[in-house]
Amino acid sequence: MSHDFLHPDDPIDKRPGKLPHWSQDEVMQFVTFRLGDSIPVGKLRIWREERQVFLNIHPEPWDTVVEHEYHRQFPNLLEQWMDQGSGSCLLGDEASRLLLEEVLMRCQGDKVVHHAWVIMPNHVHLLLKPMVPLGDLVKAWKSFSARRIAGKTIWQANYRDTLIRDGEHFANAVRYIRRNPVKAKLRDGEFTLWQSERALLVK
């Protein structure tokens, strides 16, 4: 049986926190992490307060209607704010993106199998299959890239991850990554997009 996609009947490792992290063996994940100054502090504080109110009113598990509303109000709103180009946007610089690209691809085929990623001016989206704990990968990527790009901490402390449910979910994640620069109205040279052969098959 393929371990690319989530198996609903198999155990899921659930790590609690401000952003809970779920994993299952080597199941694919859609991952987002961002620069520490990519969202204004005031907006983020209000977002966290409103998100907590929502979670208190709507404890999991959710039906599809509540899940859709959660994503509309919270993760999708964060994406909109990041796409507005707030903060230093260090990754708008091509040399900085190249350094991050080298860090991301260093373990390709060994500790991770990348399928698609896009480096935006102030955040990164990745579609990948982790071969080691995802948290260890993200921690290493952030640490190495921060030292090489700025010589100091530049990343927001956490990251967001979503287990890939099936082939349709995989295709939607690929399309989202492709379209993110267009949605953010970026020009060539302001982002870096990479796709595997498997991702390129998605239309």
C-alpha positions as CSV (number, residue, x, y, z in Angstrom):
1,M,0.0,0.0,0.0
2,S,1.3,3.4,-0.9
3,H,2.4,5.7,1.9
4,D,2.1,8.9,-0.2
5,F,-1.3,9.8,1.1
6,L,-3.1,9.8,4.5
7,H,-4.6,6.5,5.7
8,P,-7.6,7.4,7.8
9,D,-7.6,4.1,9.7
10,D,-3.9,4.3,10.6
11,P,-2.5,6.1,13.7
12,I,-1.7,9.8,13.3
13,D,1.0,11.4,15.4
14,K,-0.5,14.6,16.8
15,R,1.8,17.2,18.4
16,P,-0.1,19.9,20.2
17,G,0.9,23.6,20.2
18,K,-0.1,27.0,18.9
19,L,0.0,25.3,15.5
20,P,-0.6,21.5,16.0
21,H,1.5,19.3,13.8
22,W,0.1,16.0,12.5
23,S,2.2,13.3,10.8
24,Q,1.8,9.7,9.6
25,D,4.8,7.6,8.6
26,E,6.1,9.2,5.3
27,V,2.8,10.7,4.1
28,M,3.2,13.8,2.0
29,Q,2.7,17.2,3.6
30,F,2.0,20.7,2.4
31,V,4.2,23.0,4.5
32,T,4.3,26.8,4.9
33,F,6.9,28.8,6.9
34,R,7.5,32.5,6.8
35,L,9.8,35.3,7.8
36,G,9.4,36.6,11.3
37,D,8.3,40.1,10.1
38,S,5.9,38.9,7.3
39,I,2.7,39.8,9.2
40,P,2.3,42.9,11.3
41,V,2.3,42.1,15.1
42,G,-1.1,43.9,15.7
43,K,-2.9,41.9,13.0
44,L,-1.4,38.7,14.2
45,R,-2.4,39.3,17.8
46,I,-6.1,39.9,16.8
47,W,-5.9,36.9,14.5
48,R,-4.8,34.6,17.3
49,E,-7.5,35.9,19.7
50,E,-10.3,35.4,17.1
51,R,-8.9,32.0,16.2
52,Q,-9.0,30.9,19.8
53,V,-12.6,32.1,20.1
54,F,-13.5,30.0,17.0
55,L,-11.8,26.9,18.4
56,N,-13.6,27.3,21.7
57,I,-17.0,27.5,19.9
58,H,-16.1,24.7,17.4
59,P,-14.1,21.9,19.0
60,E,-12.8,19.3,16.6
61,P,-13.7,17.0,14.9
62,W,-15.4,19.3,12.3
63,D,-17.8,18.7,9.6
64,T,-17.0,20.0,6.1
65,V,-18.9,23.3,6.6
66,V,-17.1,24.2,9.8
67,E,-13.7,23.2,8.3
68,H,-14.3,25.4,5.3
69,E,-15.2,28.3,7.4
70,Y,-12.1,27.8,9.6
71,H,-9.9,27.9,6.6
72,R,-11.6,30.9,5.1
73,Q,-11.3,32.9,8.3
74,F,-7.8,31.9,9.5
75,P,-5.2,30.1,7.3
76,N,-6.5,31.8,4.1
77,L,-6.4,35.2,5.8
78,L,-2.8,34.6,6.8
79,E,-2.0,33.8,3.2
80,Q,-3.6,37.0,2.0
81,W,-1.6,39.0,4.5
82,M,1.7,37.4,3.5
83,D,0.9,37.9,-0.2
84,Q,0.6,41.7,0.5
85,G,4.4,41.7,0.8
86,S,4.7,43.0,4.4
87,G,8.1,43.1,6.2
88,S,11.6,43.0,5.0
89,C,10.9,40.5,2.2
90,L,14.5,39.3,2.3
91,L,13.6,36.5,-0.2
92,G,12.7,39.0,-2.9
93,D,16.4,39.1,-3.4
94,E,17.5,36.4,-5.9
95,A,20.8,35.7,-4.1
96,S,18.9,35.0,-0.9
97,R,16.4,32.7,-2.7
98,L,19.3,30.8,-4.2
99,L,20.9,30.2,-0.8
100,L,17.5,28.9,0.5
101,E,17.0,26.7,-2.6
102,E,20.4,25.1,-2.0
103,V,19.5,24.4,1.7
104,L,16.1,22.9,0.7
105,M,17.5,20.6,-2.0
106,R,20.6,19.4,0.0
107,C,18.7,16.3,1.3
108,Q,16.5,15.7,-1.8
109,G,16.0,11.9,-2.2
110,D,17.7,11.2,1.1
111,K,15.8,12.8,4.0
112,V,13.0,14.3,1.9
113,V,11.3,14.0,-1.5
114,H,10.3,17.4,-2.8
115,H,7.4,17.6,-5.3
116,A,6.9,21.3,-5.6
117,W,7.9,24.5,-3.8
118,V,7.8,28.2,-4.2
119,I,10.0,30.8,-2.5
120,M,8.0,34.0,-2.1
121,P,9.5,37.3,-0.9
122,N,8.4,36.7,2.7
123,H,7.3,33.0,2.9
124,V,7.8,29.5,1.5
125,H,5.3,26.8,0.4
126,L,6.5,23.2,0.0
127,L,4.8,20.0,-1.1
128,L,7.0,17.2,0.1
129,K,7.3,13.6,1.4
130,P,9.4,13.6,4.6
131,M,11.7,10.6,5.2
132,V,12.6,11.9,8.7
133,P,10.5,13.8,11.2
134,L,9.2,16.9,9.5
135,G,10.0,19.2,12.5
136,D,13.7,18.2,12.2
137,L,13.7,19.1,8.5
138,V,12.1,22.5,9.0
139,K,14.3,23.3,12.0
140,A,17.5,22.5,10.0
141,W,16.3,24.4,6.9
142,K,15.5,27.5,8.9
143,S,18.8,27.4,10.9
144,F,21.1,26.8,7.9
145,S,19.4,29.3,5.7
146,A,19.2,32.0,8.3
147,R,22.9,31.8,9.0
148,R,23.7,32.0,5.3
149,I,21.2,34.7,4.3
150,A,21.4,37.1,7.3
151,G,23.7,35.7,9.9
152,K,20.9,35.8,12.4
153,T,17.4,34.5,13.1
154,I,15.0,35.6,10.4
155,W,12.2,33.0,10.5
156,Q,8.9,33.0,12.5
157,A,9.2,30.3,15.1
158,N,6.6,27.8,13.9
159,Y,5.4,26.4,10.6
160,R,2.1,25.1,9.3
161,D,1.6,21.6,7.8
162,T,-1.2,19.6,6.3
163,L,-1.3,15.9,5.5
164,I,-2.1,15.2,1.9
165,R,-5.3,13.1,1.7
166,D,-5.3,11.8,-1.9
167,G,-4.3,12.4,-5.5
168,E,-6.8,15.3,-5.9
169,H,-5.5,17.0,-2.7
170,F,-1.9,16.5,-4.1
171,A,-3.0,18.2,-7.4
172,N,-4.7,21.1,-5.7
173,A,-1.5,21.7,-3.6
174,V,0.6,21.7,-6.8
175,R,-1.8,24.2,-8.4
176,Y,-1.8,26.4,-5.3
177,I,2.0,26.6,-5.3
178,R,2.1,27.4,-9.0
179,R,-0.6,30.1,-8.7
180,N,0.8,31.8,-5.5
181,P,3.1,34.2,-7.4
182,V,0.3,35.1,-9.8
183,K,-2.1,35.7,-6.9
184,A,0.5,37.9,-5.2
185,K,1.1,39.8,-8.5
186,L,4.8,39.0,-8.5
187,R,7.0,39.6,-11.5
188,D,9.6,37.2,-12.9
189,G,12.7,37.4,-10.7
190,E,10.7,38.1,-7.5
191,F,10.1,34.4,-6.7
192,T,11.5,30.9,-7.4
193,L,9.2,28.0,-8.4
194,W,10.4,24.3,-8.5
195,Q,8.4,21.3,-9.5
196,S,9.2,17.5,-9.7
197,E,8.3,15.4,-12.8
198,R,5.3,14.1,-10.9
199,A,4.1,17.7,-10.1
200,L,4.6,18.7,-13.8
201,L,2.0,16.1,-14.8
202,V,-0.7,18.0,-12.9
203,K,-2.7,20.2,-15.3
